[in-house]
Amino acid sequence: MAIERTLSIVKPDAVAKNVIGKIYDRFESAGLKVVAAKMKQLSRAEAEGFYAVHKERPFFKDLVDFMVSGPVMIQALEGENAVLKNRELMGATDPKKAEAGTIRADFADSIDANAVHGSDSVENAAIEVAYFFAASEICSR
Ligand code: IDP
């Protein structure tokens, strides 16, 4: 199996609920390693740039408003099949549809405030990791 990297964000709702550690435990228990991390208050421009692919969608403004509503915890995760593994740990976008035991089923409130972001492909993961981390900030081990 391929060792991959993926970009994960603990969103403002989950940071406000003080469950960063519980979410990190899900990653580590599944064999994913945190190889870079930073807590950050995103600017509007950063949030808009990160979600540029959604800029024509009706929920774009709400999504950006939410992502700048408080600090986020951003991490690069590394491990076997990291992209898909992280998506499985996260659960469906809408927490009402997320499988029991997933991060979103356990910690998310709504489709807007849904606790975590995770890259959806290896290609996007590379772009998203580079959006927030310089190569020198990644401690692969
Ligand atoms: P994902 O985060 O599960 O990959 P995406 O489709 O990439 O989902 O959407 C990005 C984010 O935009 C979602 O996590 C969610 O917060 C928000 N979002 C997606 N679809 C809707 C919607 O229909 N209404 C409101 N917010 C949405």
Backbone and ligand atoms as CSV (ligand in chain L), in Angstrom:
chain,resi,resn,atom,element,x,y,z
A,1,MET,N,N,0.834,-1.207,0.000
A,1,MET,CA,C,0.000,0.000,0.000
A,1,MET,C,C,0.864,1.250,0.000
A,2,ALA,N,N,0.305,2.306,-0.589
A,2,ALA,CA,C,1.082,3.535,-0.745
A,2,ALA,C,C,1.077,4.355,0.539
A,3,ILE,N,N,2.257,4.884,0.875
A,3,ILE,CA,C,2.325,5.871,1.959
A,3,ILE,C,C,1.953,7.216,1.346
A,4,GLU,N,N,0.903,7.829,1.874
A,4,GLU,CA,C,0.407,9.107,1.350
A,4,GLU,C,C,0.420,10.160,2.452
A,5,ARG,N,N,0.258,11.409,1.988
A,5,ARG,CA,C,0.012,12.520,2.912
A,5,ARG,C,C,-1.334,13.133,2.590
A,6,THR,N,N,-2.012,13.629,3.619
A,6,THR,CA,C,-3.275,14.324,3.389
A,6,THR,C,C,-3.359,15.536,4.299
A,7,LEU,N,N,-4.191,16.501,3.878
A,7,LEU,CA,C,-4.342,17.724,4.671
A,7,LEU,C,C,-5.635,17.614,5.466
A,8,SER,N,N,-5.525,17.838,6.746
A,8,SER,CA,C,-6.671,17.773,7.653
A,8,SER,C,C,-6.798,19.108,8.368
A,9,ILE,N,N,-8.045,19.533,8.566
A,9,ILE,CA,C,-8.298,20.745,9.367
A,9,ILE,C,C,-9.347,20.406,10.418
A,10,VAL,N,N,-9.020,20.700,11.685
A,10,VAL,CA,C,-10.043,20.687,12.728
A,10,VAL,C,C,-10.684,22.066,12.663
A,11,LYS,N,N,-11.980,22.085,12.298
A,11,LYS,CA,C,-12.677,23.345,11.998
A,11,LYS,C,C,-13.052,24.101,13.281
A,12,PRO,N,N,-13.483,25.380,13.135
A,12,PRO,CA,C,-13.723,26.214,14.332
A,12,PRO,C,C,-14.703,25.620,15.343
A,13,ASP,N,N,-15.711,24.880,14.877
A,13,ASP,CA,C,-16.676,24.312,15.839
A,13,ASP,C,C,-16.012,23.303,16.762
A,14,ALA,N,N,-15.157,22.454,16.201
A,14,ALA,CA,C,-14.500,21.414,17.012
A,14,ALA,C,C,-13.406,22.004,17.890
A,15,VAL,N,N,-12.710,23.050,17.393
A,15,VAL,CA,C,-11.726,23.737,18.248
A,15,VAL,C,C,-12.462,24.356,19.445
A,16,ALA,N,N,-13.628,24.992,19.175
A,16,ALA,CA,C,-14.395,25.634,20.259
A,16,ALA,C,C,-14.890,24.606,21.271
A,17,LYS,N,N,-15.164,23.391,20.809
A,17,LYS,CA,C,-15.630,22.328,21.721
A,17,LYS,C,C,-14.499,21.675,22.493
A,18,ASN,N,N,-13.246,22.079,22.183
A,18,ASN,CA,C,-12.077,21.567,22.916
A,18,ASN,C,C,-11.875,20.064,22.675
A,19,VAL,N,N,-12.070,19.628,21.422
A,19,VAL,CA,C,-11.908,18.204,21.125
A,19,VAL,C,C,-10.774,17.942,20.120
A,20,ILE,N,N,-9.800,18.855,20.052
A,20,ILE,CA,C,-8.656,18.630,19.150
A,20,ILE,C,C,-7.978,17.306,19.515
A,21,GLY,N,N,-7.737,17.106,20.793
A,21,GLY,CA,C,-7.025,15.894,21.227
A,21,GLY,C,C,-7.806,14.624,20.908
A,22,LYS,N,N,-9.120,14.671,21.112
A,22,LYS,CA,C,-9.940,13.488,20.809
A,22,LYS,C,C,-9.894,13.179,19.318
A,23,ILE,N,N,-9.861,14.220,18.482
A,23,ILE,CA,C,-9.802,13.999,17.030
A,23,ILE,C,C,-8.409,13.490,16.639
A,24,TYR,N,N,-7.354,14.057,17.236
A,24,TYR,CA,C,-6.007,13.539,16.962
A,24,TYR,C,C,-5.904,12.051,17.355
A,25,ASP,N,N,-6.578,11.671,18.431
A,25,ASP,CA,C,-6.540,10.265,18.855
A,25,ASP,C,C,-7.116,9.355,17.767
A,26,ARG,N,N,-8.156,9.837,17.063
A,26,ARG,CA,C,-8.725,9.028,15.962
A,26,ARG,C,C,-7.660,8.794,14.883
A,27,PHE,N,N,-6.927,9.864,14.553
A,27,PHE,CA,C,-5.894,9.743,13.505
A,27,PHE,C,C,-4.817,8.744,13.949
A,28,GLU,N,N,-4.315,8.953,15.156
A,28,GLU,CA,C,-3.183,8.145,15.629
A,28,GLU,C,C,-3.593,6.689,15.848
A,29,SER,N,N,-4.817,6.484,16.350
A,29,SER,CA,C,-5.291,5.107,16.565
A,29,SER,C,C,-5.447,4.357,15.245
A,30,ALA,N,N,-5.678,5.103,14.158
A,30,ALA,CA,C,-5.830,4.488,12.831
A,30,ALA,C,C,-4.487,4.357,12.115
A,31,GLY,N,N,-3.407,4.731,12.771
A,31,GLY,CA,C,-2.078,4.566,12.172
A,31,GLY,C,C,-1.600,5.753,11.360
A,32,LEU,N,N,-2.330,6.884,11.437
A,32,LEU,CA,C,-1.870,8.088,10.727
A,32,LEU,C,C,-0.990,8.914,11.668
A,33,LYS,N,N,0.110,9.436,11.121
A,33,LYS,CA,C,1.022,10.257,11.922
A,33,LYS,C,C,0.824,11.733,11.594
A,34,VAL,N,N,0.831,12.577,12.623
A,34,VAL,CA,C,0.835,14.026,12.404
A,34,VAL,C,C,2.273,14.404,12.050
A,35,VAL,N,N,2.496,14.895,10.822
A,35,VAL,CA,C,3.864,15.237,10.401
A,35,VAL,C,C,4.070,16.752,10.269
A,36,ALA,N,N,2.980,17.515,10.442
A,36,ALA,CA,C,3.065,18.984,10.488
A,36,ALA,C,C,1.779,19.464,11.132
A,37,ALA,N,N,1.841,20.562,11.878
A,37,ALA,CA,C,0.630,21.077,12.517
A,37,ALA,C,C,0.790,22.552,12.842
A,38,LYS,N,N,-0.298,23.290,12.717
A,38,LYS,CA,C,-0.324,24.687,13.178
A,38,LYS,C,C,-1.753,25.111,13.500
A,39,MET,N,N,-1.879,25.886,14.575
A,39,MET,CA,C,-3.171,26.496,14.872
A,39,MET,C,C,-3.163,27.885,14.273
A,40,LYS,N,N,-4.305,28.278,13.683
A,40,LYS,CA,C,-4.302,29.523,12.921
A,40,LYS,C,C,-5.699,30.118,12.888
A,41,GLN,N,N,-5.772,31.434,12.956
A,41,GLN,CA,C,-7.005,32.143,12.620
A,41,GLN,C,C,-6.905,32.473,11.128
A,42,LEU,N,N,-7.710,31.823,10.308
A,42,LEU,CA,C,-7.638,32.069,8.868
A,42,LEU,C,C,-8.150,33.473,8.550
A,43,SER,N,N,-7.506,34.122,7.596
A,43,SER,CA,C,-8.055,35.367,7.048
A,43,SER,C,C,-9.128,34.980,6.033
A,44,ARG,N,N,-9.973,35.932,5.676
A,44,ARG,CA,C,-10.994,35.663,4.633
A,44,ARG,C,C,-10.330,35.228,3.340
A,45,ALA,N,N,-9.235,35.918,2.975
A,45,ALA,CA,C,-8.557,35.589,1.713
A,45,ALA,C,C,-8.008,34.165,1.744
A,46,GLU,N,N,-7.467,33.768,2.886
A,46,GLU,CA,C,-6.943,32.383,2.994
A,46,GLU,C,C,-8.064,31.353,2.865
A,47,ALA,N,N,-9.187,31.610,3.541
A,47,ALA,CA,C,-10.308,30.659,3.489
A,47,ALA,C,C,-10.892,30.615,2.075
A,48,GLU,N,N,-11.033,31.782,1.445
A,48,GLU,CA,C,-11.580,31.821,0.075
A,48,GLU,C,C,-10.647,31.106,-0.895
A,49,GLY,N,N,-9.348,31.290,-0.713
A,49,GLY,CA,C,-8.377,30.636,-1.595
A,49,GLY,C,C,-8.385,29.132,-1.400
A,50,PHE,N,N,-8.497,28.711,-0.159
A,50,PHE,CA,C,-8.488,27.271,0.135
A,50,PHE,C,C,-9.699,26.584,-0.488
A,51,TYR,N,N,-10.860,27.247,-0.406
A,51,TYR,CA,C,-12.101,26.647,-0.917
A,51,TYR,C,C,-12.485,27.203,-2.289
A,52,ALA,N,N,-11.511,27.704,-3.051
A,52,ALA,CA,C,-11.794,28.349,-4.347
A,52,ALA,C,C,-12.612,27.449,-5.272
A,53,VAL,N,N,-12.403,26.134,-5.184
A,53,VAL,CA,C,-13.128,25.186,-6.032
A,53,VAL,C,C,-14.645,25.282,-5.808
A,54,HIS,N,N,-15.056,25.772,-4.637
A,54,HIS,CA,C,-16.485,25.876,-4.323
A,54,HIS,C,C,-17.037,27.277,-4.549
A,55,LYS,N,N,-16.275,28.181,-5.199
A,55,LYS,CA,C,-16.684,29.593,-5.143
A,55,LYS,C,C,-17.996,29.908,-5.851
A,56,GLU,N,N,-18.425,29.043,-6.767
A,56,GLU,CA,C,-19.724,29.265,-7.429
A,56,GLU,C,C,-20.874,28.576,-6.698
A,57,ARG,N,N,-20.588,27.843,-5.634
A,57,ARG,CA,C,-21.637,27.085,-4.944
A,57,ARG,C,C,-22.429,28.023,-4.020
A,58,PRO,N,N,-23.731,27.731,-3.836
A,58,PRO,CA,C,-24.567,28.623,-3.025
A,58,PRO,C,C,-24.115,28.736,-1.571
A,59,PHE,N,N,-23.395,27.718,-1.085
A,59,PHE,CA,C,-22.995,27.737,0.332
A,59,PHE,C,C,-21.615,28.364,0.551
A,60,PHE,N,N,-21.001,28.918,-0.511
A,60,PHE,CA,C,-19.614,29.388,-0.401
A,60,PHE,C,C,-19.443,30.469,0.675
A,61,LYS,N,N,-20.337,31.477,0.677
A,61,LYS,CA,C,-20.166,32.568,1.642
A,61,LYS,C,C,-20.321,32.048,3.074
A,62,ASP,N,N,-21.331,31.195,3.293
A,62,ASP,CA,C,-21.523,30.617,4.629
A,62,ASP,C,C,-20.306,29.794,5.051
A,63,LEU,N,N,-19.745,29.062,4.085
A,63,LEU,CA,C,-18.576,28.223,4.378
A,63,LEU,C,C,-17.383,29.101,4.795
A,64,VAL,N,N,-17.151,30.178,4.047
A,64,VAL,CA,C,-16.031,31.067,4.379
A,64,VAL,C,C,-16.297,31.766,5.716
A,65,ASP,N,N,-17.529,32.256,5.912
A,65,ASP,CA,C,-17.879,32.899,7.196
A,65,ASP,C,C,-17.566,31.953,8.354
A,66,PHE,N,N,-17.945,30.700,8.191
A,66,PHE,CA,C,-17.733,29.711,9.256
A,66,PHE,C,C,-16.241,29.461,9.475
A,67,MET,N,N,-15.491,29.325,8.389
A,67,MET,CA,C,-14.068,28.969,8.526
A,67,MET,C,C,-13.231,30.083,9.157
A,68,VAL,N,N,-13.749,31.340,9.116
A,68,VAL,CA,C,-13.026,32.450,9.759
A,68,VAL,C,C,-13.654,32.811,11.108
A,69,SER,N,N,-14.624,32.016,11.572
A,69,SER,CA,C,-15.341,32.367,12.805
A,69,SER,C,C,-14.529,32.091,14.069
A,70,GLY,N,N,-13.417,31.392,13.930
A,70,GLY,CA,C,-12.560,31.099,15.079
A,70,GLY,C,C,-11.341,30.355,14.589
A,71,PRO,N,N,-10.392,30.090,15.479
A,71,PRO,CA,C,-9.175,29.412,15.039
A,71,PRO,C,C,-9.439,27.983,14.556
A,72,VAL,N,N,-8.560,27.537,13.676
A,72,VAL,CA,C,-8.597,26.151,13.189
A,72,VAL,C,C,-7.261,25.499,13.528
A,73,MET,N,N,-7.268,24.178,13.573
A,73,MET,CA,C,-6.036,23.411,13.769
A,73,MET,C,C,-5.776,22.663,12.461
A,74,ILE,N,N,-4.635,22.954,11.854
A,74,ILE,CA,C,-4.340,22.410,10.523
A,74,ILE,C,C,-3.201,21.405,10.658
A,75,GLN,N,N,-3.376,20.203,10.051
A,75,GLN,CA,C,-2.310,19.218,10.132
A,75,GLN,C,C,-2.158,18.452,8.830
A,76,ALA,N,N,-0.917,18.045,8.575
A,76,ALA,CA,C,-0.647,17.078,7.514
A,76,ALA,C,C,-0.519,15.725,8.193
A,77,LEU,N,N,-1.242,14.749,7.645
A,77,LEU,CA,C,-1.220,13.380,8.178
A,77,LEU,C,C,-0.540,12.481,7.169
A,78,GLU,N,N,0.225,11.532,7.673
A,78,GLU,CA,C,0.965,10.635,6.784
A,78,GLU,C,C,0.708,9.190,7.202
A,79,GLY,N,N,0.574,8.315,6.206
A,79,GLY,CA,C,0.400,6.894,6.499
A,79,GLY,C,C,-0.095,6.154,5.274
A,80,GLU,N,N,-0.294,4.843,5.437
A,80,GLU,CA,C,-0.805,4.028,4.333
A,80,GLU,C,C,-2.210,4.497,3.962
A,81,ASN,N,N,-2.405,4.750,2.684
A,81,ASN,CA,C,-3.730,5.173,2.182
A,81,ASN,C,C,-4.293,6.340,2.985
A,82,ALA,N,N,-3.441,7.312,3.339
A,82,ALA,CA,C,-3.850,8.370,4.272
A,82,ALA,C,C,-5.075,9.147,3.791
A,83,VAL,N,N,-5.196,9.373,2.486
A,83,VAL,CA,C,-6.301,10.204,1.987
A,83,VAL,C,C,-7.638,9.509,2.260
A,84,LEU,N,N,-7.769,8.266,1.812
A,84,LEU,CA,C,-9.021,7.532,1.996
A,84,LEU,C,C,-9.252,7.208,3.467
A,85,LYS,N,N,-8.183,6.831,4.162
A,85,LYS,CA,C,-8.319,6.485,5.580
A,85,LYS,C,C,-8.884,7.674,6.363
A,86,ASN,N,N,-8.355,8.879,6.079
A,86,ASN,CA,C,-8.852,10.063,6.784
A,86,ASN,C,C,-10.305,10.342,6.418
A,87,ARG,N,N,-10.678,10.165,5.146
A,87,ARG,CA,C,-12.075,10.378,4.734
A,87,ARG,C,C,-12.991,9.386,5.458
A,88,GLU,N,N,-12.523,8.153,5.641
A,88,GLU,CA,C,-13.340,7.163,6.356
A,88,GLU,C,C,-13.487,7.542,7.827
A,89,LEU,N,N,-12.394,8.022,8.425
A,89,LEU,CA,C,-12.458,8.443,9.830
A,89,LEU,C,C,-13.412,9.631,10.000
A,90,MET,N,N,-13.429,10.551,8.995
A,90,MET,CA,C,-14.267,11.757,9.074
A,90,MET,C,C,-15.754,11.443,9.001
A,91,GLY,N,N,-16.150,10.546,8.091
A,91,GLY,CA,C,-17.563,10.286,7.833
A,91,GLY,C,C,-18.126,11.271,6.818
A,92,ALA,N,N,-19.420,11.087,6.504
A,92,ALA,CA,C,-20.060,11.883,5.447
A,92,ALA,C,C,-20.088,13.375,5.801
A,93,THR,N,N,-20.128,14.217,4.748
A,93,THR,CA,C,-20.136,15.681,4.911
A,93,THR,C,C,-21.245,16.128,5.862
A,94,ASP,N,N,-22.445,15.546,5.685
A,94,ASP,CA,C,-23.573,15.868,6.563
A,94,ASP,C,C,-23.541,14.905,7.757
A,95,PRO,N,N,-23.316,15.413,8.957
A,95,PRO,CA,C,-23.170,14.502,10.111
A,95,PRO,C,C,-24.387,13.613,10.334
A,96,LYS,N,N,-25.562,14.066,9.859
A,96,LYS,CA,C,-26.760,13.222,10.006
A,96,LYS,C,C,-26.633,11.940,9.184
A,97,LYS,N,N,-25.788,12.004,8.140
A,97,LYS,CA,C,-25.602,10.839,7.272
A,97,LYS,C,C,-24.298,10.094,7.578
A,98,ALA,N,N,-23.530,10.615,8.527
A,98,ALA,CA,C,-22.222,10.011,8.830
A,98,ALA,C,C,-22.401,8.737,9.645
A,99,GLU,N,N,-21.604,7.735,9.310
A,99,GLU,CA,C,-21.676,6.457,10.034
A,99,GLU,C,C,-21.312,6.635,11.502
A,100,ALA,N,N,-21.955,5.846,12.362
A,100,ALA,CA,C,-21.654,5.879,13.793
A,100,ALA,C,C,-20.168,5.622,14.013
A,101,GLY,N,N,-19.595,6.353,14.941
A,101,GLY,CA,C,-18.187,6.144,15.263
A,101,GLY,C,C,-17.242,6.994,14.446
A,102,THR,N,N,-17.766,7.735,13.450
A,102,THR,CA,C,-16.900,8.637,12.685
A,102,THR,C,C,-16.790,9.976,13.420
A,103,ILE,N,N,-15.769,10.746,13.041
A,103,ILE,CA,C,-15.530,12.040,13.701
A,103,ILE,C,C,-16.759,12.937,13.566
A,104,ARG,N,N,-17.322,12.998,12.354
A,104,ARG,CA,C,-18.464,13.899,12.162
A,104,ARG,C,C,-19.704,13.406,12.908
A,105,ALA,N,N,-19.932,12.097,12.955
A,105,ALA,CA,C,-21.079,11.591,13.714
A,105,ALA,C,C,-20.924,11.953,15.188
A,106,ASP,N,N,-19.701,11.912,15.687
A,106,ASP,CA,C,-19.486,12.107,17.132
A,106,ASP,C,C,-19.301,13.569,17.542
A,107,PHE,N,N,-18.767,14.412,16.631
A,107,PHE,CA,C,-18.410,15.774,17.059
A,107,PHE,C,C,-19.056,16.898,16.259
A,108,ALA,N,N,-19.705,16.600,15.109
A,108,ALA,CA,C,-20.220,17.683,14.261
A,108,ALA,C,C,-21.681,17.979,14.580
A,109,ASP,N,N,-22.073,19.233,14.337
A,109,ASP,CA,C,-23.436,19.684,14.638
A,109,ASP,C,C,-24.315,19.762,13.398
A,110,SER,N,N,-23.721,20.087,12.251
A,110,SER,CA,C,-24.516,20.358,11.055
A,110,SER,C,C,-23.609,20.244,9.832
A,111,ILE,N,N,-24.210,20.345,8.651
A,111,ILE,CA,C,-23.404,20.264,7.423
A,111,ILE,C,C,-22.438,21.457,7.317
A,112,ASP,N,N,-22.788,22.592,7.923
A,112,ASP,CA,C,-21.869,23.750,7.920
A,112,ASP,C,C,-20.776,23.561,8.965
A,113,ALA,N,N,-21.205,23.263,10.187
A,113,ALA,CA,C,-20.263,23.102,11.300
A,113,ALA,C,C,-19.988,21.613,11.437
A,114,ASN,N,N,-19.121,21.096,10.545
A,114,ASN,CA,C,-18.972,19.639,10.485
A,114,ASN,C,C,-17.581,19.146,10.913
A,115,ALA,N,N,-16.974,19.898,11.812
A,115,ALA,CA,C,-15.829,19.442,12.629
A,115,ALA,C,C,-14.483,19.314,11.928
A,116,VAL,N,N,-14.467,18.756,10.732
A,116,VAL,CA,C,-13.176,18.490,10.084
A,116,VAL,C,C,-13.235,18.674,8.567
A,117,HIS,N,N,-12.080,18.990,8.021
A,117,HIS,CA,C,-11.851,18.931,6.572
A,117,HIS,C,C,-10.813,17.840,6.314
A,118,GLY,N,N,-10.943,17.174,5.174
A,118,GLY,CA,C,-9.895,16.242,4.745
A,118,GLY,C,C,-9.813,16.234,3.240
A,119,SER,N,N,-8.603,16.220,2.705
A,119,SER,CA,C,-8.423,16.204,1.246
A,119,SER,C,C,-9.175,15.020,0.647
A,120,ASP,N,N,-9.684,15.213,-0.585
A,120,ASP,CA,C,-10.486,14.149,-1.198
A,120,ASP,C,C,-9.747,13.350,-2.267
A,121,SER,N,N,-8.488,13.694,-2.553
A,121,SER,CA,C,-7.695,12.911,-3.518
A,121,SER,C,C,-6.215,13.156,-3.226
A,122,VAL,N,N,-5.386,12.266,-3.721
A,122,VAL,CA,C,-3.933,12.426,-3.517
A,122,VAL,C,C,-3.458,13.726,-4.183
A,123,GLU,N,N,-4.024,14.027,-5.352
A,123,GLU,CA,C,-3.621,15.245,-6.076
A,123,GLU,C,C,-3.998,16.488,-5.273
A,124,ASN,N,N,-5.244,16.535,-4.789
A,124,ASN,CA,C,-5.663,17.700,-3.994
A,124,ASN,C,C,-4.911,17.767,-2.673
A,125,ALA,N,N,-4.571,16.626,-2.114
A,125,ALA,CA,C,-3.826,16.612,-0.849
A,125,ALA,C,C,-2.489,17.332,-1.014
A,126,ALA,N,N,-1.798,17.069,-2.120
A,126,ALA,CA,C,-0.497,17.723,-2.343
A,126,ALA,C,C,-0.676,19.233,-2.442
A,127,ILE,N,N,-1.725,19.662,-3.152
A,127,ILE,CA,C,-1.986,21.107,-3.303
A,127,ILE,C,C,-2.340,21.717,-1.943
A,128,GLU,N,N,-3.194,21.022,-1.188
A,128,GLU,CA,C,-3.679,21.568,0.092
A,128,GLU,C,C,-2.575,21.576,1.158
A,129,VAL,N,N,-1.742,20.537,1.197
A,129,VAL,CA,C,-0.622,20.540,2.159
A,129,VAL,C,C,0.291,21.727,1.850
A,130,ALA,N,N,0.570,21.942,0.560
A,130,ALA,CA,C,1.470,23.039,0.164
A,130,ALA,C,C,0.824,24.408,0.405
A,131,TYR,N,N,-0.519,24.451,0.465
A,131,TYR,CA,C,-1.221,25.721,0.727
A,131,TYR,C,C,-0.899,26.232,2.132
A,132,PHE,N,N,-0.736,25.304,3.065
A,132,PHE,CA,C,-0.525,25.716,4.457
A,132,PHE,C,C,0.875,25.449,5.006
A,133,PHE,N,N,1.642,24.553,4.384
A,133,PHE,CA,C,2.946,24.203,4.961
A,133,PHE,C,C,4.066,24.314,3.930
A,134,ALA,N,N,5.161,24.954,4.335
A,134,ALA,CA,C,6.389,24.914,3.539
A,134,ALA,C,C,7.007,23.525,3.704
A,135,ALA,N,N,7.764,23.087,2.721
A,135,ALA,CA,C,8.399,21.762,2.793
A,135,ALA,C,C,9.199,21.630,4.087
A,136,SER,N,N,9.824,22.718,4.512
A,136,SER,CA,C,10.673,22.683,5.707
A,136,SER,C,C,9.869,22.507,6.997
A,137,GLU,N,N,8.546,22.670,6.927
A,137,GLU,CA,C,7.702,22.521,8.125
A,137,GLU,C,C,7.153,21.102,8.271
A,138,ILE,N,N,7.453,20.228,7.310
A,138,ILE,CA,C,6.927,18.863,7.354
A,138,ILE,C,C,7.991,17.927,7.913
A,139,CYS,N,N,7.647,17.284,9.021
A,139,CYS,CA,C,8.605,16.428,9.728
A,139,CYS,C,C,8.228,14.971,9.480
A,140,SER,N,N,8.500,14.496,8.285
A,140,SER,CA,C,8.183,13.118,7.931
A,140,SER,C,C,9.128,12.197,8.712
A,141,ARG,N,N,8.588,11.091,9.241
A,141,ARG,CA,C,9.433,10.242,10.086
A,141,ARG,C,C,9.034,8.801,9.935
L,1,IDP,P1,P,-16.160,17.575,2.410
L,1,IDP,O1,O,-15.709,18.553,3.456
L,1,IDP,O2,O,-16.884,16.389,3.015
L,1,IDP,O3,O,-15.058,17.175,1.452
L,1,IDP,P2,P,-17.190,19.303,0.268
L,1,IDP,O4,O,-18.261,18.883,-0.691
L,1,IDP,O5,O,-15.796,19.426,-0.245
L,1,IDP,O6,O,-17.278,18.316,1.538
L,1,IDP,O7,O,-17.655,20.700,0.858
L,1,IDP,C1,C,-16.770,21.494,1.625
L,1,IDP,C2,C,-17.498,21.985,2.840
L,1,IDP,O8,O,-18.552,22.862,2.424
L,1,IDP,C3,C,-18.201,20.894,3.659
L,1,IDP,O9,O,-17.358,20.268,4.595
L,1,IDP,C4,C,-19.301,21.672,4.342
L,1,IDP,O10,O,-18.809,22.326,5.508
L,1,IDP,C5,C,-19.662,22.703,3.298
L,1,IDP,N1,N,-20.811,22.233,2.522
L,1,IDP,C6,C,-20.828,21.314,1.549
L,1,IDP,N2,N,-22.059,21.142,1.043
L,1,IDP,C7,C,-22.843,21.990,1.720
L,1,IDP,C8,C,-24.231,22.288,1.645
L,1,IDP,O11,O,-24.995,21.725,0.854
L,1,IDP,N3,N,-24.659,23.235,2.517
L,1,IDP,C9,C,-23.848,23.864,3.400
L,1,IDP,N4,N,-22.523,23.609,3.490
L,1,IDP,C10,C,-22.035,22.678,2.658
